[in-house]
């Protein structure tokens, strides 16, 4: 997800929307344990997922 060269097919949008909440729950767990580097990495992943989603479906949510 984080690779800027990765281009997704519009047919993959449902799969992207069904991405498991691991980055979200992982971020909460890492924050609780003060693993700030991990928190940052997980937040970057969430931003990249959102960017890819907007590239495929530019309609506002």
C-alpha positions as CSV (number, residue, x, y, z in Angstrom):
1,X,0.0,0.0,0.0
2,X,2.8,2.4,0.9
3,X,4.5,2.2,-2.5
4,X,3.8,5.4,-4.5
5,X,4.2,3.5,-7.7
6,X,1.5,1.0,-6.9
7,X,-1.5,1.6,-9.1
8,X,-4.7,-0.2,-8.2
9,X,-7.5,-1.3,-10.6
10,X,-10.9,0.1,-9.9
11,X,-12.2,-3.4,-9.6
12,X,-10.0,-3.7,-6.4
13,X,-11.8,-0.8,-4.6
14,X,-14.1,-3.2,-2.7
15,X,-11.0,-5.1,-1.5
16,X,-9.4,-1.8,-0.4
17,X,-12.6,-0.8,1.5
18,X,-12.6,-4.2,3.2
19,X,-9.0,-3.8,4.5
20,X,-8.9,-5.3,7.9
21,X,-8.6,-2.7,10.8
22,X,-5.2,-4.0,11.8
23,X,-3.5,-0.7,11.2
24,X,-6.1,1.1,13.4
25,X,-6.1,-1.5,16.2
26,X,-2.3,-1.8,15.9
27,X,-1.9,1.9,16.3
28,X,-4.0,2.0,19.4
29,X,-2.0,-0.9,20.9
30,X,1.3,0.6,20.0
31,X,0.3,4.0,21.4
32,X,-0.7,2.3,24.7
33,X,2.8,0.7,24.8
34,X,4.6,3.9,23.9
35,X,6.0,2.4,20.7
36,X,6.0,5.8,18.9
37,X,7.9,4.6,15.9
38,X,5.3,1.9,15.3
39,X,2.5,4.4,15.8
40,X,4.0,6.6,13.1
41,X,4.4,3.7,10.7
42,X,0.9,2.6,11.1
43,X,-0.5,6.1,10.7
44,X,1.5,6.4,7.5
45,X,0.0,3.2,6.2
46,X,-3.5,4.5,7.0
47,X,-2.7,7.7,5.1
48,X,-1.5,5.7,2.1
49,X,-4.6,3.5,2.1
50,X,-6.7,6.6,2.1
51,X,-4.7,8.1,-0.7
52,X,-5.1,4.9,-2.8
53,X,-8.8,4.9,-2.1
54,X,-9.2,8.5,-3.2
55,X,-7.2,7.8,-6.4
56,X,-9.7,5.0,-7.3
57,X,-12.9,6.7,-6.0
58,X,-12.5,10.5,-6.0
59,X,-16.1,11.1,-4.8
60,X,-16.2,12.6,-1.3
61,X,-17.2,10.4,1.5
